[in-house]
Amino acid sequence: MRFPERRPRPAPVAPEVAEIPLGIRRAAAWSWRLLLIIAGCWVVLQGMSHIQVIVIPVLVAVLLAALLGPIVTLLARHTFLGRGSAAMIVLIGLILVVTGMSTLAGQQLLAQYADIEDKAVSGFEQLSAIVVERLHLDQPTIANAQQALLDKLQSNSQQLIQGALTGVETLGSAVTGTLIALFTLFFLLKDGELIWRWILRLLPRRSRVVTHEAFRRGWRALSAYVRTQILVATINGTGIGIGIAALGLGSYGVPVFLIVFLFSFIPLIGAVVSGIIAVLLVLVLKSWVLALVMVAIVIGVHFIEADILHPFMMGRAVSLHPLGVFLGVALGAETAGIAGALFAIPLAAFLNATILQFSGNDPNPELGVDSRTAAFVAARAKDLRGVNLTLPGLSRRAPRPPRR
């Protein structure tokens, strides 16, 4: 005869606590836990803000490792190269591509600098003449305005000098950050698996396999995000570059493509800034009519990218709704500025996949279980059985794992 299983009785509570409605008690229990989580996140963000010169390059290296890791694996698996040699070749290739495109764009801009300067001065004089004619301003009024502007600049000369010095410091930080990012990227590409296994050994043995499987899902989502963002930025830059060339500015196609491509990695803000740069270039070098045409081209390209390609492709890549993508970017920008906007969606993609795996909802069941890491964890656990753990004044054997 099978007896029904007895449910444990709830622990008795004090009379003054029992008088509080159950809903309020539950809300209070949730509230202080949520406040503790928020406080912990705030402390982490504050700590990272003081070392952002290191944190941001490392995060950039992680994104690049998610993009370039499969290439290194392909070279190491199907060629005579080792993992370190393949990582070095891929890193050098990345540096050459970025340097080559930047050099080509810089040379084209410098070659056309004199023409841009002349047409900019001419356009400014024409604009001043139109303003004077339309607003019926006399010459003394314009002279007074120019003198007031000059006095304002002179009075704020100290702030301008400090701003220039800040710009020099920012340039130095950028160089340092680039070196840190490249150094970190090389070792992530070369020893990424070893680094992750070292991190796994810091966790309890029973949690290692589960954590590894959740990390695999998160890393796959992160890799999908980076590849999709590269594709979206390429489409965006190509569309606006073709528009520039169609308006008779083919020599500026590569610089405009590179500018739009780079700014596309900064959601929301990057699209606006890159579009303004393209429109101003057409306005200075051509006419205001063609500038309006360029505005229409920019709006059309960004409409296709932002409202069709980006939410659809990005939402599928990170398994997030387009509204979640938009709110994540807005929250990241509000919390940590441009860096927050840049890393908000990759972080959301990674956390979404890992949390789903921990909760039992496998986002990628086709991945299965990584037998290599499971065997590695089992071997480590087997090696630790029967090992004498000797401490000062204490000698005992490691406890055997319970039999299943």
C-alpha positions as CSV (number, residue, x, y, z in Angstrom):
1,M,0.0,0.0,0.0
2,R,1.4,3.4,-1.0
3,F,0.8,6.2,1.4
4,P,0.5,9.8,0.1
5,E,3.6,11.9,0.6
6,R,3.4,14.4,3.4
7,R,4.1,18.0,2.7
8,P,6.3,19.9,5.1
9,R,4.5,22.3,7.3
10,P,5.4,26.0,6.8
11,A,7.6,27.4,9.5
12,P,5.7,29.3,12.2
13,V,5.9,33.1,12.0
14,A,5.7,35.7,14.7
15,P,2.2,37.1,15.3
16,E,3.1,40.6,14.1
17,V,4.4,39.1,10.9
18,A,1.3,37.0,10.4
19,E,-0.8,40.2,10.5
20,I,0.9,41.4,7.3
21,P,-0.8,40.2,4.1
22,L,1.0,37.4,2.3
23,G,1.3,39.5,-0.9
24,I,3.0,42.3,0.9
25,R,5.5,39.9,2.5
26,R,6.3,38.4,-0.8
27,A,6.7,41.8,-2.4
28,A,9.1,42.9,0.4
29,A,11.1,39.7,0.0
30,W,11.4,40.2,-3.8
31,S,12.2,43.9,-3.3
32,W,15.2,43.6,-1.0
33,R,16.7,40.9,-3.2
34,L,16.2,43.0,-6.3
35,L,17.7,46.0,-4.6
36,L,20.7,43.9,-3.6
37,I,21.2,42.8,-7.2
38,I,20.9,46.3,-8.5
39,A,23.4,47.5,-5.8
40,G,25.8,44.8,-6.8
41,C,25.5,45.7,-10.5
42,W,26.1,49.4,-9.7
43,V,29.2,48.6,-7.7
44,V,30.6,46.5,-10.6
45,L,29.8,49.3,-13.1
46,Q,31.4,51.9,-10.9
47,G,34.5,49.7,-10.6
48,M,34.7,49.1,-14.3
49,S,34.3,52.8,-15.0
50,H,37.6,53.5,-13.2
51,I,39.5,51.0,-15.3
52,Q,37.6,51.5,-18.6
53,V,41.0,51.9,-20.4
54,I,41.5,48.2,-19.8
55,V,37.9,47.0,-19.8
56,I,36.8,48.4,-23.1
57,P,39.8,47.0,-25.1
58,V,39.3,43.6,-23.5
59,L,35.6,43.6,-24.5
60,V,36.5,44.6,-28.0
61,A,39.0,41.8,-28.1
62,V,36.3,39.4,-27.0
63,L,34.0,40.5,-29.8
64,L,36.8,40.1,-32.4
65,A,37.6,36.7,-30.9
66,A,34.0,35.6,-31.4
67,L,34.3,36.7,-35.1
68,L,37.8,35.4,-35.9
69,G,37.9,32.3,-33.8
70,P,36.3,30.0,-36.4
71,I,38.9,31.2,-39.0
72,V,41.8,30.3,-36.6
73,T,40.2,26.9,-35.9
74,L,39.8,26.3,-39.6
75,L,43.5,27.1,-40.3
76,A,44.7,25.0,-37.4
77,R,42.6,22.0,-38.3
78,H,43.1,21.9,-42.1
79,T,46.7,23.2,-42.5
80,F,50.1,22.4,-41.0
81,L,49.9,25.5,-38.8
82,G,49.6,25.3,-35.1
83,R,47.1,27.2,-33.1
84,G,49.5,30.0,-32.2
85,S,50.7,30.4,-35.8
86,A,47.2,30.5,-37.1
87,A,46.2,33.1,-34.5
88,M,49.2,35.3,-35.4
89,I,48.4,35.1,-39.2
90,V,44.8,36.0,-38.6
91,L,45.8,38.9,-36.3
92,I,48.3,40.2,-38.8
93,G,45.7,40.0,-41.6
94,L,43.2,42.0,-39.4
95,I,45.9,44.7,-38.8
96,L,46.7,44.8,-42.6
97,V,43.1,45.1,-43.6
98,V,42.3,47.9,-41.1
99,T,45.5,49.8,-41.8
100,G,45.1,49.5,-45.6
101,M,41.5,50.8,-45.6
102,S,42.4,53.6,-43.2
103,T,45.4,54.6,-45.3
104,L,43.5,54.5,-48.5
105,A,40.7,56.6,-47.1
106,G,43.2,59.1,-45.5
107,Q,45.1,59.5,-48.8
108,Q,41.9,60.2,-50.7
109,L,40.7,62.8,-48.2
110,L,44.1,64.5,-48.1
111,A,44.3,64.6,-51.9
112,Q,41.0,66.4,-52.0
113,Y,41.6,68.5,-48.9
114,A,42.4,71.7,-50.9
115,D,39.3,71.4,-53.0
116,I,37.1,70.8,-49.9
117,E,38.6,73.8,-48.1
118,D,38.1,76.1,-51.1
119,K,34.5,75.0,-51.7
120,A,33.7,75.2,-48.0
121,V,35.0,78.8,-47.8
122,S,33.1,79.7,-51.0
123,G,29.9,78.0,-49.7
124,F,30.2,79.8,-46.3
125,E,30.6,83.2,-48.1
126,Q,27.5,82.5,-50.3
127,L,25.5,81.4,-47.2
128,S,26.5,84.6,-45.4
129,A,25.4,86.7,-48.4
130,I,22.1,84.9,-48.5
131,V,21.6,85.5,-44.8
132,V,22.5,89.2,-45.1
133,E,20.1,89.6,-48.1
134,R,17.2,87.7,-46.6
135,L,17.4,89.2,-43.1
136,H,18.4,92.7,-44.2
137,L,21.5,92.8,-42.0
138,D,24.0,95.6,-42.5
139,Q,27.8,95.3,-42.4
140,P,28.3,96.9,-38.9
141,T,25.9,94.3,-37.4
142,I,27.9,91.4,-39.0
143,A,31.2,93.0,-37.9
144,N,29.9,93.3,-34.3
145,A,28.7,89.6,-34.4
146,Q,32.2,88.5,-35.6
147,Q,33.9,90.6,-32.9
148,A,31.6,89.2,-30.2
149,L,32.4,85.6,-31.4
150,L,36.2,86.4,-31.4
151,D,35.9,87.9,-27.8
152,K,34.0,84.8,-26.7
153,L,36.8,82.5,-28.1
154,Q,39.5,84.6,-26.4
155,S,37.7,84.6,-23.1
156,N,37.4,80.8,-23.2
157,S,40.9,80.2,-24.5
158,Q,41.8,78.3,-21.3
159,Q,39.0,75.9,-21.7
160,L,39.9,75.4,-25.4
161,I,43.5,74.6,-24.4
162,Q,42.3,72.1,-21.8
163,G,40.1,70.5,-24.4
164,A,43.0,70.2,-26.7
165,L,45.1,68.6,-23.9
166,T,42.2,66.2,-23.2
167,G,42.2,65.3,-26.9
168,V,45.9,64.5,-26.7
169,E,45.3,62.3,-23.6
170,T,42.4,60.6,-25.4
171,L,44.7,59.8,-28.3
172,G,47.3,58.3,-26.0
173,S,44.6,56.2,-24.3
174,A,43.4,55.0,-27.7
175,V,46.9,53.9,-28.6
176,T,47.2,52.1,-25.3
177,G,43.8,50.5,-25.7
178,T,44.6,49.3,-29.2
179,L,47.8,47.6,-27.9
180,I,45.8,45.9,-25.0
181,A,43.1,44.8,-27.4
182,L,45.5,43.3,-29.9
183,F,47.5,41.5,-27.1
184,T,44.4,40.2,-25.5
185,L,42.9,39.1,-28.9
186,F,46.0,37.1,-29.8
187,F,45.9,35.0,-26.6
188,L,42.1,34.6,-26.8
189,L,42.5,33.2,-30.3
190,K,45.5,31.0,-29.3
191,D,44.6,29.8,-25.8
192,G,40.9,30.6,-25.5
193,E,39.9,27.1,-24.7
194,L,42.7,26.7,-22.1
195,I,41.7,30.0,-20.5
196,W,38.1,28.9,-20.3
197,R,39.0,25.5,-18.8
198,W,41.1,27.2,-16.2
199,I,38.0,29.3,-15.3
200,L,35.9,26.1,-15.1
201,R,38.3,24.6,-12.6
202,L,37.5,27.5,-10.2
203,L,33.9,26.4,-10.0
204,P,32.4,23.5,-8.0
205,R,32.8,20.2,-9.8
206,R,29.0,19.6,-10.1
207,S,28.6,23.0,-11.8
208,R,31.3,22.7,-14.4
209,V,29.5,20.8,-17.1
210,V,26.3,22.8,-16.8
211,T,28.2,26.1,-16.8
212,H,30.2,25.0,-19.8
213,E,27.1,24.1,-21.8
214,A,25.5,27.5,-20.9
215,F,28.7,29.3,-21.9
216,R,28.7,27.5,-25.3
217,R,25.1,28.7,-26.0
218,G,26.0,32.2,-25.0
219,W,29.2,32.2,-27.1
220,R,27.3,31.0,-30.1
221,A,24.7,33.8,-29.7
222,L,27.6,36.3,-29.3
223,S,29.3,35.1,-32.4
224,A,26.0,35.3,-34.4
225,Y,25.6,38.9,-33.2
226,V,29.1,40.0,-34.3
227,R,28.7,38.3,-37.8
228,T,25.3,39.9,-38.3
229,Q,26.5,43.3,-37.2
230,I,29.4,43.1,-39.7
231,L,27.0,42.3,-42.4
232,V,24.6,45.1,-41.5
233,A,27.4,47.6,-41.3
234,T,28.7,46.5,-44.7
235,I,25.3,46.9,-46.3
236,N,24.9,50.3,-44.7
237,G,28.3,51.6,-45.8
238,T,27.9,50.1,-49.3
239,G,24.5,51.8,-49.8
240,I,25.7,55.2,-48.8
241,G,29.0,54.8,-50.7
242,I,27.1,54.0,-53.9
243,G,24.9,57.0,-53.3
244,I,27.9,59.3,-53.0
245,A,29.4,57.8,-56.2
246,A,26.1,58.3,-58.0
247,L,26.2,62.0,-57.2
248,G,29.5,62.4,-58.9
249,L,31.8,62.0,-55.8
250,G,33.3,58.6,-56.6
251,S,36.7,59.5,-55.2
252,Y,35.1,59.8,-51.8
253,G,33.4,56.4,-51.9
254,V,36.0,54.5,-49.9
255,P,36.3,57.2,-47.1
256,V,32.5,57.4,-46.8
257,F,32.2,53.6,-46.7
258,L,34.7,53.3,-44.0
259,I,33.2,56.1,-41.9
260,V,29.7,54.7,-42.2
261,F,30.9,51.1,-41.6
262,L,32.7,52.1,-38.3
263,F,29.9,54.4,-37.1
264,S,27.3,51.6,-37.7
265,F,28.7,49.7,-34.7
266,I,27.4,52.5,-32.5
267,P,23.6,51.9,-32.6
268,L,21.3,54.9,-33.0
269,I,24.0,57.6,-32.7
270,G,26.3,56.2,-35.4
271,A,23.6,56.2,-38.1
272,V,22.8,59.9,-37.5
273,V,26.4,61.1,-37.3
274,S,27.5,59.2,-40.5
275,G,24.5,60.4,-42.4
276,I,25.2,64.0,-41.4
277,I,28.9,63.7,-42.6
278,A,27.8,62.3,-46.0
279,V,25.2,65.1,-46.5
280,L,27.6,67.8,-45.5
281,L,30.2,66.5,-47.9
282,V,27.7,66.6,-50.8
283,L,26.6,70.1,-49.7
284,V,30.1,71.5,-49.7
285,L,31.3,69.8,-52.9
286,K,28.2,69.9,-55.0
287,S,25.0,71.9,-54.3
288,W,22.1,72.0,-51.9
289,V,19.8,70.2,-54.4
290,L,22.1,67.2,-54.5
291,A,22.5,67.5,-50.7
292,L,18.7,67.0,-50.4
293,V,19.0,64.0,-52.7
294,M,21.8,62.6,-50.4
295,V,19.4,63.2,-47.5
296,A,16.8,61.0,-49.2
297,I,19.5,58.3,-50.0
298,V,20.7,58.3,-46.4
299,I,17.1,58.1,-45.0
300,G,16.3,55.3,-47.5
301,V,19.4,53.3,-46.6
302,H,18.9,53.7,-42.9
303,F,15.2,52.9,-43.2
304,I,16.1,49.6,-44.9
305,E,18.9,48.9,-42.4
306,A,17.2,50.0,-39.2
307,D,13.6,49.0,-39.8
308,I,14.0,45.9,-41.9
309,L,17.4,44.3,-41.9
310,H,18.8,45.2,-38.4
311,P,15.8,44.2,-36.2
312,F,15.1,41.0,-38.3
313,M,18.6,39.8,-38.6
314,M,19.8,41.0,-35.2
315,G,16.7,39.7,-33.5
316,R,17.2,36.2,-35.0
317,A,20.9,36.3,-34.2
318,V,20.5,37.1,-30.5
319,S,17.0,35.6,-30.1
320,L,15.6,38.9,-28.9
321,H,12.6,40.8,-30.0
322,P,13.4,44.0,-32.0
323,L,11.8,46.0,-29.1
324,G,14.2,44.3,-26.7
325,V,17.1,45.2,-29.0
326,F,16.0,48.9,-29.1
327,L,15.5,49.1,-25.4
328,G,18.8,47.4,-24.7
329,V,20.6,49.9,-26.8
330,A,18.8,52.8,-25.1
331,L,19.5,51.4,-21.6
332,G,23.2,50.8,-22.4
333,A,23.6,54.3,-23.8
334,E,22.0,55.9,-20.8
335,T,24.1,53.8,-18.4
336,A,27.5,53.9,-20.0
337,G,27.3,56.3,-23.0
338,I,28.7,55.1,-26.3
339,A,30.5,52.1,-24.8
340,G,27.2,51.0,-23.2
341,A,25.4,51.3,-26.5
342,L,28.1,49.3,-28.3
343,F,28.2,46.4,-25.8
344,A,24.6,46.3,-24.6
345,I,23.2,44.0,-27.2
346,P,26.2,41.5,-27.2
347,L,25.8,41.3,-23.5
348,A,22.1,40.8,-23.8
349,A,22.6,38.1,-26.4
350,F,25.1,36.2,-24.2
351,L,23.0,36.5,-21.0
352,N,19.8,35.5,-22.8
353,A,21.3,32.3,-24.1
354,T,23.0,31.4,-20.9
355,I,20.0,32.1,-18.7
356,L,17.8,30.0,-21.0
357,Q,20.2,27.1,-20.7
358,F,20.4,27.3,-16.9
359,S,16.6,27.4,-16.7
360,G,16.3,24.2,-18.7
361,N,15.1,25.8,-22.0
362,D,18.0,24.9,-24.4
363,P,18.2,27.6,-27.1
364,N,20.4,25.5,-29.3
365,P,19.6,21.8,-28.7
366,E,21.5,20.9,-31.9
367,L,24.7,21.6,-30.1
368,G,24.2,18.7,-27.8
369,V,26.8,18.1,-25.0
370,D,30.5,18.8,-25.4
371,S,31.9,15.3,-24.8
372,R,35.6,16.6,-24.7
373,T,34.9,19.0,-21.8
374,A,32.7,16.5,-20.0
375,A,35.5,14.0,-20.2
376,F,38.0,16.6,-19.1
377,V,35.9,17.4,-16.0
378,A,35.4,13.7,-15.2
379,A,39.1,13.1,-15.5
380,R,39.9,16.0,-13.2
381,A,37.4,14.7,-10.7
382,K,38.9,11.2,-10.9
383,D,42.4,12.5,-10.4
384,L,41.3,14.2,-7.2
385,R,39.9,11.1,-5.6
386,G,42.0,9.8,-2.8
387,V,44.4,12.7,-2.9
388,N,45.8,13.7,0.5
389,L,44.9,17.3,1.3
390,T,47.5,18.4,3.8
391,L,47.1,21.6,5.6
392,P,49.0,22.9,8.7
393,G,47.7,20.8,11.5
394,L,45.2,18.9,9.4
395,S,45.5,15.9,7.2
396,R,42.6,14.2,5.5
397,R,41.5,12.6,2.3
398,A,39.3,14.3,-0.3
399,P,35.7,13.1,0.0
400,R,34.6,10.6,-2.6
401,P,31.7,11.8,-4.8
402,P,28.4,10.1,-3.9
403,R,27.5,7.1,-6.0
404,R,24.7,7.5,-8.4
